[in-house]
Amino acid sequence: MENLGLVGFTGAGANRLFSALTGLPVPSEYEAAVGVASLPDERLLRLTEMSRSKKTVAAGFELVNLALPPGSKPGEGLGAKFLGALRNCDAILIVLRAFADGGVVPDPEGDLVALELELVLADIASVEQRLTRQRRAAKSGDKEILAEVEVLENAHALLSDGTPIRRGSFATDEIGRLAPVFLLTTKPLLIVANTGEEQATAAPLPAEEVLAVPVDIEAEIAACAPDDRAEMRESYGLGASALDAVAQAAYHLLGRLTFFTTGEDESRAWTFRAGAKAPECAGVIHSDLQRGFIRAEVIDWRELLEIGSWAKARELKKLRIEGKDYEVRDGDVLEIRFNV
């Protein structure tokens, strides 16, 4: 399961956001924790209703609440242990304080700059170490090593200007050459501006996707019984859940898409990587389905709902028969035929 590293300076609200997304207790201020955030998906709910499924299983992703050193503040360093944990994450979710606290004026942009500078400095050290080694190796004339050295030198120049790698103009193959360095600033980034108890719109931050979330309110609602949440949202004058928007943005940040299976026993959302073909998606369900894959019966979720049932879709010959080369699309409903 792909994981998202959750980062926030003391008082930013990262711990409460972690709890609200995963349903786990709020971690202590300096406690690392891991949980699974479910992906809200109206498509799945409608398929469950259509099939009258006994069980509904949502897709999700792993959320890693990364513990900063005690009392961490912008510009004071993040620590080797924290940076090491962050390198193991597939993407980063940064929580910035965008509300006044005890008379302290929020500075989300300044906090982001300070945090990114720490990541840039860590990447510079990693690139320099690799570059020194590869420059020596390049004396052999190996073209692959020479190409890597060139990319490393370009990366070093960009980082030295204080710019994260993801904001550079590196081609896909060049990013691939940087993979052995495990850079932090190549990771996809999502930012939550925590507006506290206010429903204010967060100030835009340059070159980043930012979601304004009143974390305190959303966490309070998430802690309520599911049947009470709509009433709570109405009492606060809130529309759609900002937590749902965060979960969906994080899921797509990780490059994940969703296909479905549906029936009387269960309707389930399955996670797959963009570009995956039918046998690989069959393997997401069970390795035997990939090993013995014969074909997939496929229909778009919207068309299936319009028809009203899987049996009716089959009767009307609306199920497409797809083979091993079929690239599964987001929103496909599948039934796998296999033999082992």
GILIN-V250207 format. One line per field, one symbol per residue. ss: DSSP state (h for helix, s for strand, l for the rest). phi: phi as a letter, one per 20 degrees, with the letter a starting at -180 (. if undefined). psi: psi as a letter, one per 30 degrees, with the letter a starting at -180 (. if undefined). A space follows every 10 residues. Layout:
# GILIN-V250207
ss=???
phi=???
psi=???
This chain:
# GILIN-V250207
ss=llssssssll lllhhhhhhh hhllllllll llssssssll lhhhhhhhhh hlllssslls ssssslllll lllllllllh hhhhhhhlll ssssssslll sllslllhhh hhhhhhhhhh hhhhhhhhhh hhhhhhhhhh llhhhhhhhh hhhhhhhhhh llllhhhlll lhhhhhhlhh hllllllsss ssssllllll llllllllls ssslhhhhhh hhlllhhhhh hhhhhhllll lhhhhhhhhh hhhllsssss sslllsssss ssslllshhh hhhhhlhhhh hlssssssss hhhhhhhllh hhhhhlllls ssllllslll lsssssssll
phi=.fcdeecafg nfoffffgff fdmegfffgc dfbcbdefef bfffffffff elffbccefa beddeeefgg mgcgndndnf fffffffeee bcddddfccf cmneffcfff ffgfffffff fffgffffff fgffffffff ngffffffgf ffffffffff endfgfeedf fgfffffegf elfeeefgcc ddefemeddf efffdfmcec decfggffff fffffgfeff fffffemeef ffffffffff ffgemdccdc cbaffbdced ebegnfegff fffffaffff fdgdacecbf gffffffoaf fffffeleef eddfefefdg nfdccedbbc
psi=kklkkkkklk ffgeeeeeee efgllklleg kklklkkkjk jeeeeeeeee fhkfkkjlla lkkjjkjlkk gklkggkfke eeeeeefflf lkjkkkkgkk jhfkkkieee eeeeeeeeee eeeeeeeeee eeefeeffff gkeeeeeeee eeeeeeeeef ggkkefgahk lefeeeffef fhkegfkkkk kkjjgbglhl kkkkkkglkk kkkieeeeee efflkeffee eeeeffglbl kfeeeeeeee efeggklkll kkaeekkkkk klkkfkleee eefeekeeee egkelkkkkk eeeeeeefle eeeeeghfkk jkafgkjklk fkklkkklk.
